[in-house]
Amino acid sequence: MDEQCLLQSSIEYRDLNIEPGNLPEHDGEALGQAQTGASILPAALLIAGIMAAVALSEYIFAYRNVGYGILIALVLATLLYVFLALRPAQDTLNACISSLVLVPMYILFTSSLPWFFILQDYLLPAVYSCIIFLCLWHIYQKNLSLGRLFGSFPSGGRLVRYLFLGTGLGVCTGLCEYLILRPAPSYPNFSVGQLLLNLIYMIAFVALGEELLFRALIQSDLSRLFGGRWGLVSASILFSIMHLTWRSVPELFFVFIAGLLFGWLYVRSKGLYLPMLVHGINNVVLMAVYPYLIHWKPF
């Protein structure tokens, strides 16, 4: 889901200076509503505590004991739902908590359900269908607008620009991630059919689910609470934490920078389509192209 290829893109540091007018429509007042000073400290500590608990769950799941990792995620989700029940205020903090609770639910769905009965070829869409359902249920419960979350669908010259930019960035970031992880080929020989299948799976399921969760919901809510910059950074940190299961420290740094890129594209393009495309192409070339082109053995 590096650094050199990301830096080679046309993104400049000053472009991360997110202004209210540049935020997606549903985030238009994010900076204006962000709290400051002492009033934000309790909320910041609470959000940091939730992220630390997610990190603990992922770390124990990946490095220590799968069952204990799942248990921590279950306890965290339960505590957050209790918090929301005891604090029914409809404010930016509760909005953040209600979107963040989807993360331990994400862990529970992906790690504790009996996925063994599903054929390997259908496992990825099956798992991410659950993630997409969780996000859509949250959107329905909060009466959010899908049109405002996704933005307008690109057409004409804008669509062409998105395709070229998304493919170019995805190929570059995918190469960087491949050089970090060096995954083995999924099949003995390269197949155009498998490439097209991966393209569908990675964009329509993986990229859709993760971008909807981490950018459209979590980053948007955190931006309303803390402001655009901190919302972008904190959502990217959480996105990185969720990749602890790769058991690679360089991968965590890559995913954090990739999260900044996806979040920045989400803000600048005012929608999910461009970050979804970059994310999906990144995963496709990582898993279905470079393993057949570059035959480097992992360290």
C-alpha positions as CSV (number, residue, x, y, z in Angstrom):
1,M,0.0,0.0,0.0
2,D,8.7,4.7,-1.9
3,E,9.9,7.7,-0.6
4,Q,12.1,8.5,-3.7
5,C,9.4,8.0,-6.2
6,L,6.9,10.0,-4.1
7,L,9.4,12.8,-3.9
8,Q,9.8,12.7,-7.7
9,S,6.2,13.4,-8.2
10,S,5.0,17.0,-8.8
11,I,4.0,17.4,-5.1
12,E,5.7,20.2,-3.2
13,Y,5.7,20.7,0.5
14,R,4.0,24.0,0.2
15,D,1.0,22.2,-1.4
16,L,0.3,20.6,2.0
17,N,-0.7,24.0,3.2
18,I,-4.4,23.0,3.1
19,E,-6.8,25.8,3.1
20,P,-10.6,25.5,3.7
21,G,-11.3,26.3,0.1
22,N,-9.1,23.4,-1.1
23,L,-10.8,20.8,1.1
24,P,-13.4,18.4,-0.3
25,E,-16.9,19.7,-0.1
26,H,-17.8,17.9,3.1
27,D,-14.6,19.2,4.7
28,G,-15.0,22.8,3.7
29,E,-15.2,24.0,7.2
30,A,-12.6,21.7,8.6
31,L,-10.1,24.3,9.6
32,G,-12.7,26.8,10.7
33,Q,-14.2,24.2,13.1
34,A,-10.9,22.9,14.5
35,Q,-10.5,23.7,18.1
36,T,-7.4,25.2,19.5
37,G,-5.6,25.6,22.8
38,A,-6.4,23.8,26.0
39,S,-9.9,22.8,24.8
40,I,-8.3,20.5,22.2
41,L,-5.9,18.7,24.5
42,P,-8.3,16.1,26.0
43,A,-9.6,15.3,22.6
44,A,-6.1,14.9,21.3
45,L,-5.1,12.6,24.1
46,L,-8.2,10.5,23.6
47,I,-7.5,10.2,19.8
48,A,-3.8,9.4,20.5
49,G,-4.9,6.7,23.1
50,I,-7.2,5.1,20.5
51,M,-4.4,5.0,17.9
52,A,-2.0,3.6,20.5
53,A,-4.5,0.8,21.3
54,V,-4.9,0.0,17.6
55,A,-1.1,-0.1,17.3
56,L,-0.9,-2.4,20.3
57,S,-3.5,-4.7,18.8
58,E,-1.8,-4.8,15.4
59,Y,1.6,-5.3,17.0
60,I,0.5,-8.2,19.2
61,F,-1.4,-9.7,16.3
62,A,1.6,-9.6,14.0
63,Y,4.5,-10.4,16.4
64,R,3.1,-12.1,19.5
65,N,-0.3,-13.8,19.6
66,V,-3.1,-13.6,17.1
67,G,-5.8,-14.3,19.6
68,Y,-4.6,-11.6,22.0
69,G,-4.4,-9.1,19.2
70,I,-8.0,-9.9,18.2
71,L,-9.1,-9.6,21.9
72,I,-7.6,-6.1,22.2
73,A,-9.4,-5.0,19.1
74,L,-12.7,-6.4,20.5
75,V,-12.2,-4.6,23.8
76,L,-11.3,-1.4,22.1
77,A,-14.4,-1.5,19.8
78,T,-16.6,-2.2,22.9
79,L,-15.1,0.6,24.9
80,L,-15.6,3.1,22.1
81,Y,-19.2,2.1,21.6
82,V,-19.8,2.5,25.3
83,F,-18.1,5.9,25.2
84,L,-20.4,7.0,22.3
85,A,-23.5,5.7,24.2
86,L,-22.6,7.6,27.4
87,R,-21.7,10.7,25.5
88,P,-24.4,11.3,22.9
89,A,-23.3,14.8,22.0
90,Q,-23.3,15.4,18.3
91,D,-20.0,17.2,18.0
92,T,-16.7,16.8,16.1
93,L,-15.2,14.6,18.8
94,N,-18.0,12.1,18.7
95,A,-17.9,12.1,14.9
96,C,-14.2,11.2,15.1
97,I,-14.8,8.4,17.6
98,S,-17.6,6.9,15.5
99,S,-15.4,6.8,12.4
100,L,-12.3,5.5,14.4
101,V,-14.3,2.6,15.9
102,L,-14.5,1.2,12.4
103,V,-10.7,0.5,12.6
104,P,-11.0,-2.2,15.4
105,M,-14.0,-3.5,13.6
106,Y,-11.9,-3.7,10.4
107,I,-9.4,-5.8,12.4
108,L,-12.1,-8.1,13.7
109,F,-13.6,-8.6,10.3
110,T,-10.4,-9.3,8.6
111,S,-8.8,-11.5,11.2
112,S,-11.4,-13.4,13.2
113,L,-14.1,-14.5,10.7
114,P,-13.8,-18.0,9.2
115,W,-12.4,-17.0,5.8
116,F,-10.8,-20.5,5.3
117,F,-13.9,-21.8,3.5
118,I,-13.5,-19.2,0.7
119,L,-11.3,-20.0,-2.3
120,Q,-8.1,-18.0,-2.4
121,D,-9.1,-16.2,-5.6
122,Y,-12.2,-14.8,-3.9
123,L,-10.7,-14.1,-0.5
124,L,-9.6,-10.5,-1.2
125,P,-13.0,-9.2,-2.5
126,A,-14.8,-11.1,0.2
127,V,-12.8,-9.5,3.0
128,Y,-12.9,-6.0,1.6
129,S,-16.6,-6.3,0.8
130,C,-17.0,-6.4,4.6
131,I,-14.9,-3.3,5.0
132,I,-16.9,-1.5,2.4
133,F,-20.2,-2.6,4.0
134,L,-19.0,-1.3,7.4
135,C,-18.2,2.1,5.8
136,L,-21.5,2.3,3.9
137,W,-23.4,1.4,7.1
138,H,-21.6,4.1,9.0
139,I,-22.4,6.6,6.1
140,Y,-26.1,5.5,6.3
141,Q,-26.3,5.8,10.1
142,K,-24.7,9.3,10.0
143,N,-26.8,10.4,7.0
144,L,-23.7,11.4,5.0
145,S,-23.8,12.0,1.3
146,L,-22.0,9.6,-0.9
147,G,-21.8,12.2,-3.6
148,R,-20.1,14.6,-1.3
149,L,-17.7,12.0,0.0
150,F,-16.7,10.7,-3.4
151,G,-16.8,14.0,-5.3
152,S,-17.8,14.4,-8.9
153,F,-16.8,11.7,-11.3
154,P,-14.1,13.0,-13.7
155,S,-15.0,13.3,-17.3
156,G,-13.4,14.6,-20.5
157,G,-9.9,16.0,-20.1
158,R,-10.1,15.7,-16.4
159,L,-10.6,12.0,-16.7
160,V,-7.6,11.7,-19.0
161,R,-5.4,13.6,-16.6
162,Y,-6.5,11.4,-13.7
163,L,-5.7,8.3,-15.7
164,F,-2.2,9.4,-16.7
165,L,-1.4,10.9,-13.2
166,G,-2.9,8.0,-11.3
167,T,-1.2,5.4,-13.4
168,G,2.2,7.2,-13.3
169,L,2.1,7.7,-9.5
170,G,0.9,4.2,-8.9
171,V,3.6,2.6,-11.0
172,C,6.3,4.7,-9.2
173,T,5.0,4.1,-5.6
174,G,4.4,0.4,-6.5
175,L,8.0,0.0,-7.5
176,C,9.2,1.6,-4.3
177,E,7.0,-0.7,-2.2
178,Y,8.1,-3.7,-4.2
179,L,11.7,-2.9,-3.4
180,I,10.8,-2.9,0.2
181,L,8.6,-6.0,0.4
182,R,9.7,-8.0,-2.6
183,P,6.6,-10.3,-2.6
184,A,6.8,-13.6,-4.4
185,P,4.7,-14.1,-7.6
186,S,1.2,-15.2,-6.8
187,Y,1.2,-17.6,-9.8
188,P,3.9,-19.5,-11.6
189,N,3.6,-17.5,-14.8
190,F,2.4,-14.0,-15.7
191,S,-1.1,-13.9,-17.1
192,V,-3.0,-11.0,-18.6
193,G,-6.2,-12.4,-17.2
194,Q,-4.8,-12.4,-13.7
195,L,-3.5,-8.9,-14.2
196,L,-7.0,-7.7,-15.1
197,L,-8.5,-9.6,-12.2
198,N,-6.0,-8.0,-9.9
199,L,-6.9,-4.6,-11.4
200,I,-10.6,-5.1,-10.5
201,Y,-9.9,-6.5,-7.0
202,M,-7.3,-3.8,-6.1
203,I,-9.3,-0.8,-7.3
204,A,-12.9,-1.8,-6.8
205,F,-12.4,-3.5,-3.4
206,V,-9.0,-2.8,-1.7
207,A,-8.6,0.8,-2.8
208,L,-12.3,1.6,-2.4
209,G,-12.5,0.2,1.1
210,E,-9.3,1.7,2.4
211,E,-9.7,5.1,0.8
212,L,-13.3,5.3,1.9
213,L,-12.3,4.5,5.5
214,F,-9.1,6.3,5.9
215,R,-9.6,9.4,3.7
216,A,-13.3,10.0,3.2
217,L,-14.3,9.2,6.8
218,I,-11.4,9.3,9.2
219,Q,-9.2,12.0,7.6
220,S,-12.3,14.2,7.1
221,D,-13.5,13.9,10.7
222,L,-10.0,14.4,12.1
223,S,-9.6,17.5,9.9
224,R,-12.7,18.9,11.4
225,L,-11.4,18.4,14.9
226,F,-7.7,19.2,14.5
227,G,-7.5,21.1,11.2
228,G,-6.5,20.0,7.8
229,R,-2.8,19.4,8.3
230,W,-3.1,17.4,11.5
231,G,-6.0,15.5,10.1
232,L,-3.9,14.5,7.2
233,V,-0.9,13.5,9.3
234,S,-2.9,11.6,12.0
235,A,-4.9,9.7,9.4
236,S,-1.7,8.7,7.6
237,I,-0.2,7.5,10.9
238,L,-3.2,5.3,11.5
239,F,-3.0,4.0,7.9
240,S,0.6,3.1,8.5
241,I,-0.2,1.4,11.8
242,M,-2.7,-0.8,10.0
243,H,0.2,-2.2,7.9
244,L,2.2,-3.6,10.9
245,T,1.2,-7.0,9.8
246,W,3.8,-6.8,7.0
247,R,6.4,-7.0,9.8
248,S,8.6,-4.4,8.0
249,V,9.7,-1.1,9.5
250,P,10.6,0.4,6.1
251,E,7.1,-0.5,4.9
252,L,5.6,1.5,7.8
253,F,7.5,4.6,6.7
254,F,6.5,4.0,3.1
255,V,2.8,3.6,4.0
256,F,2.9,6.8,6.0
257,I,4.3,8.8,3.1
258,A,1.8,7.0,0.7
259,G,-1.0,7.9,3.2
260,L,0.1,11.6,3.0
261,L,0.1,11.3,-0.8
262,F,-3.4,9.7,-0.9
263,G,-4.8,12.2,1.6
264,W,-3.3,15.2,-0.2
265,L,-4.7,13.9,-3.5
266,Y,-8.1,13.5,-1.8
267,V,-8.0,17.1,-0.7
268,R,-6.7,18.6,-3.9
269,S,-9.0,16.6,-6.2
270,K,-12.0,17.1,-3.9
271,G,-12.9,13.4,-4.2
272,L,-11.9,9.8,-3.9
273,Y,-11.4,8.8,-7.5
274,L,-7.8,9.9,-7.9
275,P,-6.4,8.5,-4.7
276,M,-8.3,5.3,-5.3
277,L,-6.7,5.0,-8.8
278,V,-3.2,5.6,-7.4
279,H,-3.7,3.2,-4.5
280,G,-5.1,0.5,-6.8
281,I,-2.4,0.8,-9.5
282,N,0.2,0.7,-6.7
283,N,-1.1,-2.6,-5.4
284,V,-1.6,-4.1,-8.9
285,V,2.0,-3.5,-10.0
286,L,3.3,-4.5,-6.5
287,M,1.6,-7.9,-6.6
288,A,1.0,-8.7,-10.2
289,V,3.6,-7.0,-12.3
290,Y,7.0,-6.4,-10.6
291,P,7.3,-9.9,-9.1
292,Y,7.5,-11.2,-12.7
293,L,9.8,-8.4,-14.0
294,I,12.3,-8.1,-11.1
295,H,13.6,-11.4,-9.8
296,W,15.3,-10.1,-6.7
297,K,15.3,-12.4,-3.7
298,P,14.2,-11.0,-0.4
299,F,16.9,-10.4,2.3
